[in-house]
Amino acid sequence: MRMKNEKIGTLNPGAAKLLRKQKGKCGICGDYFFPTDRTEVDHIKPIKLGGKTMESNRQLVHHHCHINKTKEDLKEINKAMREKGETT
């Protein structure tokens, strides 16, 4: 579920629930969020790699951490597609 960048002080209820569940820490780097941090909700296992749109597959992350993870996820997705004979 791709969500727009949000600041900690203005989180929607779903993102706020993840923040509480993660005890205020980014699901990728483990650093605490600050009120001014840009955040996004990330699928831990990407949908295109078989991940589900459910709470157990979602994490709240820093925007910059999400950018880096997405780059790695895209590499895996492209590799999987090549192995299946599909193109991007």
Number of C-alpha atoms within 10 A of each C-alpha: 14 8 11 11 14 18 18 18 11 11 15 12 9 12 21 16 15 21 21 11 12 16 13 17 20 22 22 16 11 13 12 16 19 14 11 11 17 16 25 25 22 23 21 18 14 19 13 14 13 8 14 16 14 9 11 11 15 21 21 27 29 26 20 13 16 21 13 11 16 15 11 11 17 14 12 15 17 15 14 15 15 12 10 9 8 10 10 6
